[in-house]
Amino acid sequence: MNFVEELRWRGMLHTMMPGTEELIAKEMVTAYLGIDPTADSLHIGHLCGVMILRHFQRCGHKPLALIGGATGMIGDPSGKSQERNLLDEATLRHNVDCIKAQLSKFLDFDSEADNKAELVNNYDWMKDFTFLDFAREVGKHITVNYMMAKDSVQKRLNGEARDGLSFTEFTYQLLQSYDFLYLYEHKNCKLQMGGSDQWGNITTGAELIRRTNGGEVYALTCPLITKADGGKFGKTESGNIWLDPRYTSPYKFYQFWLNVSDADAEKYIKIFTMLTKEEVDALVAEHAQAPHLRVLQKRLAKEVTIMVHSEADYNAAVEASGILFGNATGEALKKLDEETLLAVFEGVPQFEVSRGLLAEGVKAVDLFVEHAPVFPSKGEMRKLVQGGGVSLNKEKLTAFDQAITAADLLDGKYLLVQRGKKNYYLVIAK
């Protein structure tokens, strides 16, 4: 497979140095892409870079995933309006270990193949590098004029940052450049890849290699992923969409992809799945025939959820979605864990009642009118129940004065009341 062509049709190619494509066509190439371990999980903003490494390996080349244990202590000014908080060594080590485990889902680190992936951590070669040695061996090769001309530096200096640019951040460019030099000398790494905002740092690294030992190296960047409406990709009101289920449940992860716009679904299915061009073209054509069926969004959500989590998590997310939007049964509702239940019904009106109230049993009409006022009056509730318009835990309530006890609680804590087709209420026993 032709790696550059693969990126091109997927919309994952932004800029390449001249000669990059010829190098990749000629030999098995070692390339690296850097990830700063600012958290103990990757989020979907990292996924484009990870997919590039995955395609690179699939096309027969050797990917290096560089975890920036050293550079993560400083923070990259590229695309940032303020300096990052600096992390301590113990936090960084924990973050690096967690990210390693996540990356192994996408890349082959364990086979005997010549192009098996490797994880490298720049802390390993930076930790014993003294400041004086760095100034002598690296600093003297790159002029301040050269570094100042970079867009990422200029933007910060020209008023986009309230506090300007610290020397710590200014040195980031040289530190990342030294990574490229180190990997070129020790791993025969001839290509650095990254987001388009990294172009300045990457080309400084290529320049450092040229000036220190005359080596020929190359660069390739992918576009920064955006939403069709101009909003920031991967950000929601509640924050980042994380790959770790501790921070973003598989259900919420699935829902994120399911709810993207048609234009974004057509773009994202090329970037974030391994589907072939023929498969994507067929899905796009099918979607165009009946956009309301959301064929693209459903397939995108399926592929990415299975890839990041598992098929079981995907199936559970689909079933959970059916509870809110479909005709799911009480049995399906009982299978939900507490976290997913709360995620599915996030935003619905909630009422708290005393657990003691349910110990003896309480009439539904008293509970849902007086203690948790789902209904404005007993008369209205009676009428709706008689018309089959009230459900408790997804089962039709047959009598308005039915006794409700602690045995009816979901996860020992919740009652789900449905009034009509679309009105849900969560009653929490405390």
CORLIN-V703916 format. One record per residue. N is the residue number from 1. PSI is psi in degrees with one decimal (NA if undefined). OMEGA is omega in degrees with one decimal (999 if undefined). NEAR is the number of other C-alpha atoms within 12 Angstrom. Layout:
BEGIN
n-><N | N>
psi-><PSI | PSI>
omega-><OMEGA | OMEGA>
near-><NEAR | NEAR>
END
This chain:
BEGIN
n-><1 | 2 | 3 | 4 | 5 | 6 | 7 | 8 | 9 | 10 | 11 | 12 | 13 | 14 | 15 | 16 | 17 | 18 | 19 | 20 | 21 | 22 | 23 | 24 | 25 | 26 | 27 | 28 | 29 | 30 | 31 | 32 | 33 | 34 | 35 | 36 | 37 | 38 | 39 | 40 | 41 | 42 | 43 | 44 | 45 | 46 | 47 | 48 | 49 | 50 | 51 | 52 | 53 | 54 | 55 | 56 | 57 | 58 | 59 | 60 | 61 | 62 | 63 | 64 | 65 | 66 | 67 | 68 | 69 | 70 | 71 | 72 | 73 | 74 | 75 | 76 | 77 | 78 | 79 | 80 | 81 | 82 | 83 | 84 | 85 | 86 | 87 | 88 | 89 | 90 | 91 | 92 | 93 | 94 | 95 | 96 | 97 | 98 | 99 | 100 | 101 | 102 | 103 | 104 | 105 | 106 | 107 | 108 | 109 | 110 | 111 | 112 | 113 | 114 | 115 | 116 | 117 | 118 | 119 | 120 | 121 | 122 | 123 | 124 | 125 | 126 | 127 | 128 | 129 | 130 | 131 | 132 | 133 | 134 | 135 | 136 | 137 | 138 | 139 | 140 | 141 | 142 | 143 | 144 | 145 | 146 | 147 | 148 | 149 | 150 | 151 | 152 | 153 | 154 | 155 | 156 | 157 | 158 | 159 | 160 | 161 | 162 | 163 | 164 | 165 | 166 | 167 | 168 | 169 | 170 | 171 | 172 | 173 | 174 | 175 | 176 | 177 | 178 | 179 | 180 | 181 | 182 | 183 | 184 | 185 | 186 | 187 | 188 | 189 | 190 | 191 | 192 | 193 | 194 | 195 | 196 | 197 | 198 | 199 | 200 | 201 | 202 | 203 | 204 | 205 | 206 | 207 | 208 | 209 | 210 | 211 | 212 | 213 | 214 | 215 | 216 | 217 | 218 | 219 | 220 | 221 | 222 | 223 | 224 | 225 | 226 | 227 | 228 | 229 | 230 | 231 | 232 | 233 | 234 | 235 | 236 | 237 | 238 | 239 | 240 | 241 | 242 | 243 | 244 | 245 | 246 | 247 | 248 | 249 | 250 | 251 | 252 | 253 | 254 | 255 | 256 | 257 | 258 | 259 | 260 | 261 | 262 | 263 | 264 | 265 | 266 | 267 | 268 | 269 | 270 | 271 | 272 | 273 | 274 | 275 | 276 | 277 | 278 | 279 | 280 | 281 | 282 | 283 | 284 | 285 | 286 | 287 | 288 | 289 | 290 | 291 | 292 | 293 | 294 | 295 | 296 | 297 | 298 | 299 | 300 | 301 | 302 | 303 | 304 | 305 | 306 | 307 | 308 | 309 | 310 | 311 | 312 | 313 | 314 | 315 | 316 | 317 | 318 | 319 | 320 | 321 | 322 | 323 | 324 | 325 | 326 | 327 | 328 | 329 | 330 | 331 | 332 | 333 | 334 | 335 | 336 | 337 | 338 | 339 | 340 | 341 | 342 | 343 | 344 | 345 | 346 | 347 | 348 | 349 | 350 | 351 | 352 | 353 | 354 | 355 | 356 | 357 | 358 | 359 | 360 | 361 | 362 | 363 | 364 | 365 | 366 | 367 | 368 | 369 | 370 | 371 | 372 | 373 | 374 | 375 | 376 | 377 | 378 | 379 | 380 | 381 | 382 | 383 | 384 | 385 | 386 | 387 | 388 | 389 | 390 | 391 | 392 | 393 | 394 | 395 | 396 | 397 | 398 | 399 | 400 | 401 | 402 | 403 | 404 | 405 | 406 | 407 | 408 | 409 | 410 | 411 | 412 | 413 | 414 | 415 | 416 | 417 | 418 | 419 | 420 | 421 | 422 | 423 | 424 | 425 | 426 | 427 | 428 | 429 | 430>
psi-><146.5 | 111.6 | -46.1 | -41.5 | -38.8 | -46.2 | -37.4 | -49.6 | -22.9 | -4.1 | 28.9 | 15.0 | 124.7 | -60.8 | 143.4 | 144.9 | 144.7 | 136.4 | -11.5 | -48.1 | -39.4 | -40.4 | -46.6 | -32.8 | -22.6 | -34.5 | 168.6 | 121.5 | 142.5 | 128.0 | 153.3 | 155.7 | 133.2 | 144.8 | 123.5 | 128.9 | 63.0 | -8.9 | 169.3 | 20.4 | 148.1 | 156.1 | 177.3 | -13.4 | -25.0 | -16.0 | -33.7 | -45.9 | -42.0 | -40.1 | -34.7 | -44.9 | -38.2 | -46.8 | -38.6 | -45.1 | -40.3 | -27.3 | 10.3 | 7.0 | 170.0 | 114.1 | 138.1 | 122.3 | 112.4 | 117.3 | 123.4 | 67.2 | -33.4 | -51.8 | -26.7 | -18.6 | -12.9 | -55.0 | 130.3 | 127.4 | -14.1 | 122.8 | 7.7 | 146.7 | -9.7 | 160.6 | 142.5 | 157.6 | 139.1 | 136.2 | 148.1 | 167.4 | -40.6 | -42.2 | -43.9 | -41.8 | -42.2 | -45.9 | -42.5 | -44.7 | -41.2 | -41.9 | -37.3 | -47.4 | -39.2 | -42.5 | -28.2 | -13.1 | -22.9 | -27.8 | 150.3 | 105.4 | -12.2 | -10.9 | 175.7 | 5.9 | 150.0 | -29.3 | 26.9 | 145.9 | 154.3 | 145.3 | 129.1 | 149.7 | 117.5 | -11.2 | -31.4 | -36.7 | -7.0 | -23.2 | -30.0 | 10.0 | 113.5 | 159.5 | -40.7 | -41.7 | -40.8 | -44.1 | -39.9 | -45.1 | -27.0 | -52.2 | -34.5 | -15.8 | -21.0 | 123.7 | 155.2 | -38.0 | -43.8 | -45.0 | -37.3 | -25.3 | -12.9 | 140.7 | -43.6 | -34.4 | -45.9 | -43.0 | -40.0 | -35.1 | -23.2 | 32.2 | 0.0 | -20.0 | 134.5 | -36.7 | 16.4 | -150.0 | 120.4 | 159.4 | -35.6 | -50.2 | -35.8 | -35.0 | -13.4 | -40.9 | -42.0 | -37.6 | -45.1 | -35.2 | -39.8 | -33.6 | -47.4 | -45.3 | -45.7 | -46.1 | -31.2 | -44.3 | -32.7 | -20.9 | 6.4 | 38.3 | 117.1 | -0.5 | 133.0 | 135.9 | 155.8 | -175.7 | 160.2 | -23.9 | -8.7 | -2.7 | -43.9 | -45.8 | -40.1 | -44.4 | -28.8 | -38.7 | -42.3 | -38.9 | -40.1 | -43.2 | -43.8 | -41.4 | -26.5 | -42.4 | 11.4 | 13.4 | 149.5 | 113.8 | 170.6 | 169.6 | 146.9 | 131.3 | 155.8 | 156.4 | 154.2 | 132.3 | 130.5 | 169.2 | 155.0 | -30.6 | 6.4 | -6.7 | 167.6 | 127.2 | 137.8 | -1.7 | 135.2 | 178.8 | -29.8 | 7.0 | -158.7 | 154.9 | 108.0 | 158.0 | -21.7 | 124.5 | -14.9 | -27.4 | -33.6 | 113.2 | 152.5 | -34.2 | -47.8 | -35.9 | -47.9 | -43.9 | -34.9 | -49.8 | -35.2 | -26.4 | 9.3 | 159.4 | 165.4 | -44.5 | -41.7 | -38.3 | -41.1 | -34.2 | -45.6 | -31.1 | -24.7 | -37.3 | -40.9 | 9.4 | 169.2 | 13.8 | 147.1 | 167.0 | -41.2 | -42.8 | -43.1 | -45.3 | -40.2 | -40.5 | -40.2 | -42.4 | -42.0 | -40.8 | -39.6 | -29.8 | -32.9 | 74.2 | -29.6 | -20.7 | -12.7 | 46.1 | -43.8 | -46.8 | -40.2 | -42.1 | -39.2 | -49.3 | -39.2 | -51.6 | -45.8 | -38.0 | -42.3 | -41.6 | -43.4 | -37.6 | -96.8 | 168.5 | -36.2 | -41.1 | -38.6 | -47.7 | -39.6 | -37.0 | -40.6 | -43.0 | -40.3 | -38.5 | -36.9 | -27.2 | -40.3 | -39.4 | -8.4 | -157.3 | 52.4 | 158.2 | 171.3 | -32.2 | -42.4 | -38.5 | -40.1 | -22.7 | -15.6 | 136.8 | 165.6 | -42.8 | -44.3 | -40.1 | -47.1 | -32.8 | -42.4 | -40.8 | 25.2 | 130.7 | -12.3 | 153.6 | 139.9 | 146.6 | 145.2 | 137.1 | 162.1 | 134.6 | -32.6 | -30.0 | -34.1 | -12.1 | -43.2 | -16.4 | 135.9 | 143.3 | 138.4 | -41.8 | -35.2 | -42.4 | -45.6 | 4.9 | -45.4 | -44.4 | -37.6 | 89.2 | 70.6 | -33.4 | 143.4 | -25.0 | 159.5 | -34.5 | -42.3 | -39.5 | -43.3 | -44.8 | -44.8 | -40.0 | -43.3 | -30.4 | 3.8 | 24.2 | 11.2 | 132.5 | 145.3 | 121.4 | 41.8 | 14.0 | 136.0 | 133.5 | 118.3 | -23.6 | 132.1 | -20.8 | 20.1 | 140.5 | 129.5 | 126.9 | 177.4 | -22.7 | -20.4 | -11.5 | 136.6 | 135.2 | 27.7 | 17.3 | -26.0 | 147.9 | 132.1 | 115.4 | 134.3 | 122.6 | 112.7 | -156.8 | -34.6 | -5.9 | 112.7 | 150.8 | 138.6 | 121.0 | 125.5 | 123.6 | 123.5 | NA>
omega-><179.2 | -174.5 | -177.4 | 178.1 | 178.8 | 178.6 | -175.0 | -176.9 | 179.2 | -178.2 | -175.3 | -178.0 | -179.9 | -177.0 | 174.0 | 170.0 | 175.3 | 178.5 | -177.5 | -176.7 | -179.6 | 178.7 | -176.8 | 179.7 | -169.9 | -171.5 | 171.9 | -173.1 | 170.8 | -179.5 | 176.6 | 175.3 | -173.9 | 176.4 | 176.8 | -176.2 | -177.4 | 175.5 | -178.9 | 172.1 | 167.9 | 170.6 | -172.0 | 172.1 | 177.8 | -167.5 | -179.1 | 178.0 | 179.5 | 178.9 | 176.8 | 176.5 | -179.5 | 177.3 | -178.7 | 179.2 | -179.6 | 179.7 | 172.5 | -177.9 | -174.3 | 179.8 | 170.2 | 173.8 | -177.8 | 174.5 | -173.5 | 178.6 | 178.4 | -178.4 | 176.7 | 177.1 | -175.5 | -177.2 | -177.6 | 179.7 | -174.6 | 176.0 | -178.6 | 179.6 | 176.1 | -175.5 | 178.4 | 169.5 | 179.8 | -177.6 | 177.4 | -172.0 | -178.2 | 178.5 | 179.6 | -179.4 | 177.2 | -179.7 | -179.1 | -179.1 | -179.2 | -179.0 | 176.5 | -178.6 | 179.7 | -177.4 | -177.7 | 174.4 | -172.5 | -172.7 | 178.0 | 179.0 | -164.5 | -176.4 | 177.4 | -176.4 | 178.9 | -176.2 | 177.5 | -177.3 | 174.9 | 172.2 | 176.9 | -177.5 | -174.5 | 173.5 | -178.2 | -179.9 | 178.4 | -168.7 | -179.2 | -178.5 | -179.4 | 180.0 | -179.0 | 178.3 | -179.6 | -179.9 | -178.4 | -170.7 | -176.5 | -173.0 | -175.0 | -175.0 | -176.5 | -177.4 | 175.8 | 178.3 | -179.6 | -178.1 | -178.4 | -176.2 | -177.1 | -178.6 | -175.8 | 178.3 | -177.8 | -178.2 | -179.8 | -178.1 | -175.6 | 169.4 | 179.2 | 178.5 | -177.0 | -174.3 | 179.2 | -174.6 | -179.3 | 176.5 | 178.8 | -179.4 | -179.0 | -179.0 | -177.8 | -178.4 | 179.4 | 179.4 | 178.7 | 178.0 | 180.0 | 175.0 | -178.4 | 179.7 | -178.6 | -178.0 | 175.2 | -176.7 | -174.2 | -177.5 | -176.3 | -179.0 | -175.0 | -174.7 | 171.6 | -179.7 | 179.1 | 176.3 | -176.2 | 177.6 | 180.0 | -173.3 | -179.1 | 179.3 | -176.9 | -178.0 | 174.0 | 176.7 | 178.0 | 179.4 | 178.4 | 179.5 | -180.0 | -175.7 | -178.0 | -177.9 | 174.8 | -177.5 | 177.0 | 177.5 | -169.2 | -176.2 | 177.8 | 177.6 | 175.8 | 178.3 | 170.7 | -175.0 | 179.0 | 173.6 | -177.5 | -178.7 | 177.9 | 179.4 | -177.5 | -179.8 | 173.5 | 178.9 | 173.5 | 179.8 | -178.9 | 175.6 | -178.2 | 169.3 | -174.2 | 175.4 | -179.0 | -177.7 | 176.2 | -175.6 | 175.2 | -177.7 | 176.9 | 178.3 | 179.8 | 178.1 | 179.2 | -178.5 | 178.7 | -177.2 | -178.9 | -173.4 | 178.1 | -179.0 | 178.6 | -178.3 | 179.8 | 179.6 | -179.9 | 179.1 | -173.7 | -177.2 | 176.1 | -173.9 | -167.7 | 174.6 | 177.8 | 179.1 | -178.9 | 178.8 | -179.3 | 179.9 | -179.6 | 180.0 | 179.8 | 179.4 | 178.9 | 179.3 | 179.4 | -179.9 | -179.0 | -179.8 | -177.4 | -175.9 | -176.8 | 179.0 | 175.4 | -178.9 | -178.2 | -177.7 | -178.1 | -179.6 | 177.4 | -179.0 | 179.3 | -175.2 | -174.7 | 179.8 | 178.0 | -178.2 | -175.8 | -177.8 | 178.6 | 178.1 | 178.7 | 177.9 | 177.9 | -179.1 | 178.7 | 179.4 | 178.4 | -179.7 | 178.8 | 178.0 | -179.7 | -180.0 | -178.5 | -170.2 | -175.9 | -178.1 | -178.0 | -178.1 | 176.4 | 179.4 | 179.2 | -179.7 | -177.9 | -178.7 | -178.1 | 170.8 | -173.6 | -177.3 | -179.8 | 177.8 | -179.5 | 178.4 | -179.7 | -174.5 | 176.0 | 176.5 | 177.9 | 179.8 | -179.1 | 175.7 | 175.8 | 175.9 | 179.1 | 177.5 | -179.5 | 179.5 | -176.9 | -176.0 | -179.3 | -174.2 | -178.5 | 179.3 | -179.8 | -176.8 | 177.3 | -177.1 | -170.8 | 172.9 | -174.4 | -172.4 | 176.7 | -168.3 | 174.6 | -179.3 | -177.4 | -178.5 | 179.3 | -179.8 | -179.4 | 179.7 | 179.9 | -178.8 | -178.5 | 179.5 | 179.7 | 178.6 | 178.9 | -174.5 | -179.4 | 176.5 | 173.8 | -177.6 | 175.9 | 174.3 | -179.0 | 175.4 | -173.3 | 180.0 | -175.3 | 179.6 | 177.9 | 179.9 | 176.9 | -178.9 | 179.4 | 179.5 | -179.7 | -174.6 | 172.2 | -178.0 | 178.5 | -170.3 | -167.5 | 167.7 | 177.9 | -179.7 | 178.7 | 179.5 | -174.5 | -175.4 | -167.2 | -174.9 | 179.8 | 176.7 | 179.4 | 178.5 | -174.4 | 178.8 | -179.2 | 999>
near-><16 | 23 | 33 | 30 | 19 | 26 | 35 | 24 | 22 | 32 | 26 | 37 | 30 | 25 | 31 | 31 | 24 | 15 | 19 | 26 | 25 | 17 | 26 | 31 | 18 | 14 | 17 | 26 | 35 | 38 | 45 | 48 | 46 | 41 | 43 | 39 | 40 | 33 | 32 | 30 | 32 | 36 | 32 | 34 | 29 | 36 | 37 | 42 | 42 | 41 | 39 | 46 | 48 | 38 | 37 | 40 | 34 | 25 | 26 | 27 | 37 | 38 | 44 | 44 | 46 | 41 | 38 | 41 | 42 | 37 | 41 | 38 | 34 | 32 | 34 | 41 | 38 | 33 | 26 | 24 | 24 | 22 | 27 | 22 | 16 | 22 | 24 | 19 | 21 | 14 | 19 | 30 | 28 | 21 | 30 | 34 | 25 | 23 | 37 | 34 | 22 | 30 | 36 | 24 | 23 | 35 | 32 | 31 | 27 | 15 | 12 | 10 | 15 | 18 | 27 | 30 | 38 | 33 | 35 | 34 | 35 | 38 | 29 | 20 | 24 | 24 | 18 | 13 | 19 | 13 | 15 | 12 | 13 | 22 | 18 | 14 | 23 | 33 | 28 | 17 | 26 | 32 | 20 | 18 | 12 | 23 | 29 | 24 | 22 | 27 | 25 | 32 | 36 | 25 | 23 | 28 | 25 | 17 | 14 | 21 | 21 | 15 | 15 | 23 | 30 | 21 | 18 | 22 | 34 | 31 | 32 | 36 | 43 | 40 | 41 | 50 | 39 | 39 | 46 | 47 | 40 | 32 | 36 | 32 | 20 | 15 | 23 | 23 | 35 | 41 | 45 | 50 | 48 | 41 | 34 | 29 | 28 | 38 | 33 | 37 | 45 | 44 | 40 | 40 | 43 | 40 | 32 | 36 | 34 | 22 | 22 | 25 | 18 | 14 | 21 | 29 | 40 | 38 | 40 | 44 | 39 | 35 | 28 | 29 | 31 | 23 | 22 | 17 | 12 | 12 | 15 | 18 | 29 | 30 | 22 | 21 | 11 | 14 | 17 | 25 | 33 | 33 | 37 | 27 | 25 | 18 | 22 | 31 | 32 | 41 | 42 | 40 | 45 | 43 | 32 | 35 | 39 | 32 | 23 | 33 | 26 | 29 | 23 | 29 | 34 | 36 | 31 | 41 | 40 | 36 | 41 | 41 | 35 | 29 | 26 | 20 | 22 | 14 | 18 | 29 | 20 | 18 | 29 | 29 | 17 | 20 | 23 | 18 | 14 | 14 | 20 | 14 | 16 | 27 | 30 | 40 | 35 | 32 | 36 | 40 | 37 | 36 | 30 | 38 | 39 | 29 | 30 | 37 | 31 | 22 | 19 | 17 | 29 | 32 | 23 | 32 | 39 | 33 | 31 | 38 | 31 | 22 | 33 | 33 | 18 | 16 | 20 | 22 | 22 | 27 | 16 | 26 | 34 | 28 | 21 | 32 | 24 | 22 | 22 | 33 | 34 | 30 | 28 | 34 | 32 | 19 | 13 | 21 | 21 | 25 | 26 | 24 | 28 | 22 | 26 | 16 | 24 | 29 | 19 | 14 | 22 | 28 | 22 | 35 | 33 | 28 | 36 | 41 | 24 | 21 | 26 | 29 | 26 | 36 | 30 | 19 | 20 | 22 | 17 | 21 | 34 | 27 | 21 | 27 | 30 | 18 | 18 | 21 | 27 | 35 | 36 | 37 | 35 | 32 | 27 | 26 | 32 | 22 | 24 | 33 | 22 | 22 | 24 | 31 | 25 | 25 | 20 | 30 | 29 | 30 | 23 | 20 | 28 | 36 | 43 | 41 | 43 | 33 | 33 | 23 | 20 | 18 | 22 | 31 | 35 | 34 | 35 | 30 | 30 | 18>
END
